[in-house]
């Protein structure tokens, strides 16, 4: 595995050299052959557990822990950083694009703030399953290359088996990364980080001066809108949309307290730590806007030496977020309902549908799947939707089925199934169904008879389900 260093040129305390802490008995639990092949990672099976636990290294590149700040549930922490993660370096794929290889749960770092730097097996398995599911659903996401059991106990409530996740990302540059350097007043490092982000994610930006960084913010806003609209399309609730969990690449990162919505309700919250429902399903667009505003604040020194003039230049981009999002959001609903274009009365049609879904506690995924199937003559529309569907059908045509099938998955990673698999790993160190489940999750828009067991929500609708951060 040929690694190159990344981010060490930004600032001395931005990428801090630090070695993973060895574990007692590393054992490979999961290996993502598709990701390994994509990145041409050639590591023999006998070496995988040792390398991807952090016990050994086959690279001359020094591992680092990255520094970043973060607004956590609205409260600013100027120094967070990788408290339990080590960036081993980056590998180049066949298109000469670099991909970060990071170990999560690999031990304490200078950013740990007294924590043990470890990860329990449950959150590790959740991240693997959920990131693979999101990839299958065509939602931008980080991926997992491997999960390794540490052979050690992680002291949470209750004590659990430890594990290390190997995360693959196009970069680990976060909104919080910019906040970290801006808080320190390091303008040269801030510019170096922005230029690195542009080179990696937005090479089409060729302008100079303030125009360059205005174009960068504009591009990041577009990526965040695309991401959150994708989340809303499939019913994903991130659960912890802090600025340190917002990648400027527009990829989903941090699958700690995430969950999928069963019964439709914009107010759905599953995270046990989100007591104010800040990150509820329907609040995600506003939070994405808020997070982009925090990025804009961090970029002020790169826009103009006078803060007031910088704000004047940046404000139209932030103020335009809502209109831009609404356009993408409207298009998303049109696709879910099979409309090639948009009519003025479509908003009322969507509003009526969502009211029925909420009032009758209908399943979000299955309802849109039923509507899709009904266009091919299947008698599957539930009684509460019968009258509404007559109006909807008048807006469909011969292209509607293909449009809807591409937008509406038959299968999502149901929370109760993910929890059952996690419980298997916690009790036995393996799962009898995971391999087949992962194959099914890579084809969520195709009907496969063998997947029927995984399509239904829990009997109680999952209203009492709770997720936990795992730190």
C-alpha positions in Angstrom: 0.0 0.0 0.0 1.8 3.1 -1.2 0.9 6.0 1.0 1.7 9.7 0.6 1.4 12.4 3.3 -1.4 14.9 3.3 -2.1 18.1 5.2 1.3 18.4 6.8 2.1 21.5 4.8 -0.9 23.4 6.1 0.3 24.3 9.6 2.4 22.7 12.4 -0.5 21.9 14.7 -3.0 21.1 11.9 -1.7 17.6 11.1 0.2 16.4 14.3 2.4 13.4 13.9 1.2 10.6 16.2 1.3 6.8 16.1 -1.7 4.5 16.7 -1.6 2.6 20.0 -1.0 -1.1 19.5 -3.8 -3.5 20.5 -3.5 -6.9 22.2 -5.0 -9.3 19.6 -6.2 -7.8 16.3 -8.5 -9.9 14.3 -10.0 -9.0 10.9 -13.8 -8.9 11.1 -14.7 -7.2 7.8 -12.8 -6.5 4.6 -14.3 -4.4 1.7 -12.8 -6.0 -1.4 -14.6 -3.5 -3.7 -12.9 -0.6 -2.0 -9.6 -2.3 -1.9 -9.8 -3.0 -5.6 -10.9 0.5 -6.5 -7.9 1.9 -4.6 -5.5 -0.9 -5.7 -4.8 -1.7 -2.0 -2.8 -4.9 -2.1 -2.3 -6.1 1.4 -2.0 -9.9 2.0 -4.8 -11.4 4.1 -2.3 -12.3 6.8 -1.2 -8.6 7.2 -4.6 -6.9 7.1 -5.5 -7.2 10.8 -2.1 -6.0 11.9 -1.9 -3.0 9.5 -5.5 -1.9 9.9 -5.4 -2.1 13.6 -2.4 0.2 13.7 -0.1 -2.4 15.2 2.3 -2.4 12.2 3.0 -0.1 9.3 4.2 -0.9 5.8 4.7 2.8 5.0 7.4 5.4 5.5 4.7 8.1 5.8 4.1 9.2 9.4 0.5 8.9 10.7 -1.1 12.1 11.9 -4.0 13.3 13.9 -5.9 16.3 12.4 -6.9 19.4 14.3 -10.3 21.0 13.8 -12.9 23.0 15.7 -16.6 22.4 15.8 -20.0 23.8 16.7 -21.5 20.8 18.6 -25.2 21.2 18.9 -24.7 24.9 18.4 -21.9 25.3 21.1 -18.5 26.2 19.8 -15.4 24.1 20.8 -12.3 25.7 19.4 -10.1 22.6 19.7 -11.6 19.2 19.0 -9.5 17.3 16.5 -9.0 13.6 15.9 -9.3 12.3 19.5 -9.5 8.7 18.5 -8.4 8.6 14.8 -5.1 8.5 12.9 -4.7 9.4 9.3 -2.2 6.9 7.8 -1.9 8.9 4.6 -3.5 8.9 1.2 -3.5 6.4 -1.7 -3.9 7.2 -5.4 -6.6 5.4 -7.4 -6.4 4.6 -11.2 -7.5 8.1 -12.0 -4.7 9.6 -9.9 -7.1 10.9 -7.3 -6.0 10.7 -3.7 -8.1 9.0 -1.0 -7.4 9.4 2.7 -6.9 6.2 4.7 -7.8 6.8 8.4 -8.0 4.5 11.4 -10.8 5.2 13.8 -10.5 3.8 17.3 -6.7 3.5 17.0 -5.9 5.1 20.4 -5.4 8.4 22.2 -3.9 11.4 20.3 -2.9 14.9 21.4 -6.6 15.9 20.8 -8.1 13.2 23.0 -8.8 15.5 26.0 -8.5 12.5 28.4 -10.4 10.0 26.3 -9.2 6.5 25.7 -9.1 7.0 21.9 -10.9 3.7 21.3 -14.1 2.5 19.5 -16.5 -0.2 20.5 -17.5 -3.0 18.1 -21.1 -1.8 17.8 -20.3 1.7 16.3 -17.7 0.1 14.1 -20.1 -2.4 12.5 -22.7 0.4 12.2 -20.4 2.6 10.3 -19.5 -0.2 7.9 -23.1 -1.2 7.2 -24.5 2.3 7.0 -21.7 3.7 4.7 -22.1 0.7 2.4 -25.9 1.2 2.4 -25.6 4.9 1.6 -23.2 4.0 -1.3 -25.7 1.6 -2.7 -28.4 4.2 -2.4 -26.3 6.6 -4.4 -25.8 9.0 -1.5 -22.3 10.7 -1.4 -20.5 9.0 1.5 -17.2 8.0 3.0 -16.5 4.2 2.8 -15.1 1.6 5.1 -12.2 -0.6 4.0 -12.0 -2.8 7.1 -13.1 -3.5 10.6 -10.6 -5.1 13.0 -11.5 -6.4 16.5 -8.9 -5.2 19.0 -9.0 -8.1 21.5 -9.5 -5.5 24.2 -12.3 -4.2 26.3 -13.6 -0.6 25.7 -15.1 0.8 28.9 -18.4 2.4 28.0 -21.8 1.7 29.5 -21.6 -1.3 29.6 -18.1 -2.4 28.8 -17.8 -3.6 25.2 -15.4 -5.3 22.8 -13.1 -2.9 21.0 -12.7 -2.4 17.3 -10.9 -0.2 14.8 -12.5 1.0 11.6 -10.6 1.9 8.5 -12.3 4.9 6.8 -11.8 6.0 3.2 -12.6 9.5 2.2 -11.8 11.8 -0.7 -10.5 14.1 2.1 -11.1 14.8 5.8 -11.3 18.6 5.3 -14.3 19.7 7.4 -16.0 23.0 8.0 -14.4 22.7 11.4 -11.0 22.5 9.8 -11.4 26.1 8.6 -12.9 27.2 11.9 -9.8 25.8 13.6 -7.3 27.9 11.6 -9.6 30.9 11.5 -9.8 30.9 15.3 -6.0 30.9 15.5 -5.8 33.8 13.1 -3.5 31.9 10.8 -4.5 33.4 7.5 -1.7 31.8 5.5 -2.6 28.3 6.7 -6.3 29.1 6.0 -5.4 30.0 2.5 -3.3 26.8 2.1 -6.2 24.7 3.3 -8.6 26.4 1.0 -6.3 25.9 -2.0 -5.8 22.3 -1.1 -9.5 21.8 -0.9 -10.0 23.5 -4.2 -7.3 21.4 -5.9 -8.8 18.2 -4.6 -12.6 18.8 -4.9 -13.1 21.8 -7.1 -10.3 22.0 -9.7 -12.6 23.8 -12.1 -12.1 26.9 -10.0 -9.4 28.8 -11.8 -10.0 32.4 -10.5 -7.7 34.2 -8.2 -8.0 36.6 -5.2 -11.3 36.9 -3.4 -13.2 35.5 -6.4 -11.4 32.2 -5.9 -12.7 31.7 -2.4 -16.2 33.1 -3.1 -16.4 30.4 -5.9 -15.2 27.8 -3.4 -17.9 28.7 -0.9 -20.5 28.6 -3.7 -19.3 25.1 -4.7 -19.4 23.8 -1.1 -22.9 25.1 -0.7 -24.0 23.3 -3.9 -22.4 20.1 -2.6 -24.1 20.4 0.8 -27.5 20.9 -0.8 -27.0 17.9 -3.0 -26.0 15.8 0.0 -28.9 16.8 2.2 -31.5 16.4 -0.6 -30.1 12.9 -1.1 -30.6 12.2 2.7 -34.1 13.5 2.5 -34.9 11.4 -0.5 -34.1 8.1 1.2 -35.1 9.1 4.8 -31.7 9.3 6.4 -31.2 11.2 9.6 -27.6 12.1 10.4 -28.2 12.8 14.0 -25.1 14.9 14.7 -24.7 17.5 12.0 -22.0 19.5 13.8 -19.6 21.6 11.8 -16.8 19.1 12.6 -18.9 16.4 10.9 -19.5 18.5 7.7 -17.0 17.6 5.0 -16.5 20.3 2.3 -16.5 17.5 -0.3 -20.2 16.9 0.4 -19.7 13.3 1.6 -21.5 11.8 4.5 -19.2 11.3 7.5 -19.7 10.0 11.1 -22.4 7.4 11.4 -22.6 7.5 15.2 -26.2 8.3 16.1 -27.6 8.1 12.5 -30.8 6.2 11.6 -33.3 5.7 8.9 -36.9 7.1 9.1 -39.7 4.5 9.2 -43.0 6.3 9.7 -42.9 9.7 8.0 -42.6 12.7 10.2 -40.4 15.8 9.6 -39.9 15.9 13.4 -38.4 12.4 13.6 -35.3 12.3 16.0 -33.6 9.1 17.1 -30.3 10.4 18.6 -30.3 10.1 22.4 -28.1 13.2 22.7 -30.2 15.5 20.5 -32.6 16.5 23.2 -33.6 19.7 21.5 -34.3 18.0 18.2 -31.7 20.3 16.5 -30.9 17.6 14.0 -34.4 16.2 13.3 -35.1 14.9 9.8 -36.8 18.1 8.6 -34.3 20.4 10.3 -31.3 19.1 8.3 -31.7 21.7 5.5 -31.6 24.6 7.9 -28.6 23.1 9.7 -26.7 22.7 6.5 -27.4 26.4 5.8 -26.1 27.3 9.3 -23.0 25.2 8.8 -22.2 26.8 5.5 -22.6 30.2 7.2 -19.9 29.1 9.7 -17.6 28.3 6.8 -18.3 31.7 5.3 -17.3 33.3 8.6 -14.0 31.4 8.6 -13.2 32.5 5.0 -13.6 36.2 5.8 -9.8 36.9 5.9 -9.5 35.4 2.4 -12.3 37.6 0.9 -11.3 41.1 2.1 -9.1 42.6 4.7 -12.1 44.6 5.9 -14.6 42.3 7.6 -17.6 44.4 6.7 -16.8 44.3 3.0 -16.0 40.6 3.2 -19.4 40.0 4.8 -21.1 42.0 2.1 -19.4 39.8 -0.6 -20.2 36.5 1.2 -23.8 37.3 2.3 -25.5 36.8 -1.1 -24.2 33.2 -1.2 -25.5 32.3 2.3 -28.7 34.2 1.9 -29.4 32.4 -1.4 -29.0 29.0 0.2 -32.8 28.6 1.0 -34.0 29.4 -2.5 -31.3 27.1 -4.1 -32.2 24.3 -1.7 -35.9 24.7 -2.3 -35.3 24.3 -6.0 -33.4 21.1 -5.5 -35.9 19.9 -2.9 -38.8 20.5 -5.3 -37.0 18.6 -8.0 -36.5 15.7 -5.6 -40.2 15.4 -4.8 -41.0 15.6 -8.5 -38.6 12.6 -9.1 -40.1 10.6 -6.2 -43.5 11.1 -7.8 -42.5 10.5 -11.4 -42.9 14.0 -12.8 -40.6 15.0 -15.6 -41.3 18.7 -15.0 -42.8 20.9 -12.3 -46.3 22.3 -12.3 -47.5 25.1 -10.0 -50.0 22.8 -8.2 -47.4 20.0 -7.5 -46.5 21.6 -4.2 -50.1 21.1 -3.0 -50.1 17.5 -4.2 -46.9 16.8 -2.3 -48.2 18.5 0.9 -51.4 16.5 0.8 -49.4 13.3 0.4 -47.0 14.0 3.3 -50.0 15.0 5.5 -51.6 11.6 4.8 -48.3 9.8 5.5 -47.9 11.6 8.9 -51.6 11.3 9.9 -51.7 7.6 9.1 -48.2 6.8 10.3 -47.3 5.3 7.0 -43.8 4.0 6.2 -41.8 6.5 4.1 -39.8 4.0 2.0 -42.6 1.5 1.5 -45.2 4.1 0.5 -43.1 5.5 -2.3 -42.2 1.9 -3.4 -45.9 1.0 -3.5 -46.7 4.1 -5.6 -43.9 3.2 -8.0 -45.1 -0.4 -8.3 -48.6 0.7 -8.9 -47.6 2.2 -12.2 -47.0 -1.3 -13.5 -50.4 -2.5 -12.5 -49.8 -3.8 -9.0 -52.7 -3.3 -6.6 -50.6 -2.1 -3.7 -51.7 1.4 -2.9 -52.9 1.5 0.8 -56.4 2.7 1.5 -55.5 6.1 3.0 -53.8 7.0 -0.3 -56.6 5.8 -2.7 -58.3 9.2 -3.2 -55.1 11.1 -3.4 -53.6 8.7 -5.9 -56.4 9.5 -8.4 -55.1 13.1 -8.6 -51.5 11.9 -8.7 -52.1 9.5 -11.6 -53.3 12.4 -13.7 -49.7 13.8 -13.5 -47.9 10.6 -14.5 -47.0 9.4 -18.0 -45.1 6.6 -19.7 -41.8 7.9 -18.3 -42.9 8.1 -14.7 -42.1 4.5 -13.6 -38.4 4.8 -14.6 -38.1 8.2 -12.9 -39.7 6.9 -9.7 -37.7 3.6 -9.7 -34.5 5.6 -9.8 -35.5 7.8 -6.9 -37.4 5.4 -4.6 -35.4 2.5 -3.1 -37.2 -0.8 -2.3 -34.7 -1.4 0.5 -33.0 0.7 3.1 -30.8 -0.3 6.1 -33.7 -0.8 8.6 -32.7 0.3 12.1 -33.9 -2.9 13.8 -32.0 -5.1 11.3 -28.8 -3.1 11.7 -29.1 -3.4 15.5 -29.7 -7.2 15.3 -26.5 -7.6 13.2 -24.6 -5.4 15.7 -25.9 -7.6 18.5 -24.7 -10.7 16.7 -21.2 -9.2 16.5 -21.2 -8.2 20.2 -22.3 -11.7 21.3 -20.5 -13.9 18.8 -17.9 -11.8 17.0 -19.6 -12.4 13.6 -22.9 -12.4 11.8 -24.5 -15.2 9.8 -26.6 -12.8 7.7 -24.3 -9.8 7.1 -22.7 -11.0 3.9 -26.0 -11.5 2.2 -27.4 -8.3 3.7 -24.5 -6.2 2.3 -25.1 -7.7 -1.2 -28.7 -6.7 -1.0 -27.9 -3.2 0.2 -25.8 -2.6 -2.9 -29.0 -3.2 -5.1 -31.7 -1.3 -3.2 -33.6 -0.3 -6.3 -34.0 -3.8 -7.7 -36.6 -6.4 -6.8 -35.0 -9.5 -5.4 -37.3 -12.1 -3.9 -34.6 -13.2 -1.4 -34.6 -9.7 0.1 -38.2 -9.7 1.2 -37.2 -10.5 4.8 -35.4 -7.1 5.0 -38.0 -4.8 3.4 -40.5 -4.4 6.3 -40.2 -1.9 9.2 -40.5 -3.2 12.7 -43.9 -4.1 14.0 -44.1 -1.1 16.3 -42.9 1.3 13.6 -39.7 1.9 15.5 -41.0 5.0 17.3 -39.1 4.2 20.5 -35.8 3.5 18.8 -32.8 5.4 20.1 -29.2 5.7 18.8 -26.1 6.6 20.8 -22.9 8.4 19.9 -20.5 5.6 21.0 -17.8 7.9 22.4 
